[in-house]
Amino acid sequence: MSFQVQFISHFTETISYLDSVRIALEGGCRWIQLRMKHATEAEVRETAGKALPLCRQYGATLILDDHAELVRETGADGVHLGLTDMPVAEARKILPKEQYIIGGTANTLDDIRLHARAGADYIGCGPLRFTTTKDRDKLAPVLGIDGYRRLMDGMRLEGITLPVVGIGGVTVEDIPALARAGLSGIALSGSILRADNPVEEMRRVMAAAASVTLE
């Protein structure tokens, strides 16, 4: 199994949400989460409609953030749900496990237990460190590498085997340490778009991830 890289869409003064998706795909990423936190449902629907053909062109997975009700309509592969979004168990009722992917955000072992029981396919766990792509008042306590190790140890003791993806301020330099801590992958956003050459930075991340050997 390879170390997975997920890209979470974001924007800057010169890069739109759709541009960010295109950048990640051109850089080799094959898992896109379309996250448009302050957009209307209509805006998410419109952007997803343009992002899906791009993802299919590159053979990439497209996950919507939050909007479980739009997954079927847009043709997306699944949804990622935060702790204040629709519960995973409720989303699973409308998105069968055989057909759709559901990820859940976690900060504690209790969060992970809840998502595992509810039928999540993977955990987005964080933040690793402070991140400017999340609203300050919604940022969960920072975990750090030691925090991830403790969570992974707890999961092993309880027999929870869901893949865990590190999120929140992650950069390419964090990949070796996060892999050693037992994570299955990373999700990143700002570090790509802030780079002088975002496509090349994405390629650098993909190369670093490919060099990791998971136990």
Salt bridges, closest charged atoms under 4 A:
ASP19 OD1 - ARG22 NH1 3.21
GLU41 OE2 - ARG45 NH2 3.06
GLU46 OE2 - LYS50 NZ 3.40
ASP65 OD2 - LYS37 NZ 3.15
GLU69 OE2 - HIS67 ND1 3.01
GLU73 OE2 - ARG45 NE 2.48
ASP77 OD1 - ARG56 NH2 3.07
ASP85 OD2 - LYS37 NZ 3.69
ASP110 OD1 - ARG113 NH1 2.22
ASP121 OD2 - ARG92 NH2 2.69
ASP121 OD1 - LYS97 NZ 2.76
ASP135 OD2 - HIS38 NE2 3.49
ASP135 OD2 - LYS138 NZ 3.93
ASP146 OD1 - ARG149 NH1 2.55
ASP153 OD1 - ARG156 NH2 2.52
GLU158 OE2 - ARG113 NH2 2.74
GLU173 OE2 - ARG204 NH2 3.39
ASP174 OD2 - ARG129 NH1 2.78
GLU200 OE2 - ARG203 NH1 2.49
GLU201 OE2 - ARG204 NH2 3.17
